Amino acid sequence: MVLVCGLFIVSLLSASCAKESKLTEYDIVGDFESFTNPRYVEMLADPAVNEAYKQLLSDFEAYLSNVRQHWDVFVDNDHYKAEDKNALDRYNKLLPRMQAMETQCKKRLEELDPQPGSNFYFSFVFKLTRYVPVDHSTICLQEYRFELRH
């Protein structure tokens, strides 16, 4: 009887110490949430405004292709703290570049003369997410939003 109880206790202890490892995906992405239709700007805007609009789109697309990051890790027993910190560190290294891009674009927009019918906008988000496929859970760990208007 003592032997059976001892084996039962040992099996419970080993089961409670079992390691469950989950694939976890981290993504740093930036994207337009909404923006003025380029055809609208092309049809109605002053040629200088239209050119500035196209250049802004092109600059953002080029920038985003350089900052997008995706990586996978295995996290044991839902202890995400260390991996989340690593992900936030990566994100925070890129954020000042995103803010500088925003400032540069705002400055360029200020240099454009306002023209009736030449208005446009961008709504943008730069974020860090964690996705755990087995749980079907996505968590936004950090985000930065801004709008550009002319």
HUVEN-V553488 format. One line per field, one symbol per residue. phi: phi as a letter, one per 30 degrees, with the letter a starting at -180 (. if undefined). psi: psi as a letter, one per 30 degrees, with the letter a starting at -180 (. if undefined). A space follows every 50 residues. Layout:
phi = ???
psi = ???
This chain:
phi = .dddddddddddddddcdccccdbccbcbbaddaadeedddddcdeedde ddddddedddddddddcdbbbcbccchhcdeddddeddddddddeedddd deddddddddddddbeicdabbcbbbbcbbbcedchcbbddaabbabbbb
psi = eeeeeeeeeeeeeeefgkkjkkkkkkkjlklkellkkeeeeeeflkeeee eeeeeeeeeeeeeefffkkklklkkkhgifeeeeeeeeeeefefeeeeee eeeeeeeeeffkkkkkggkllkkkkjlklkkjeffhkkkjfklkklkkk.
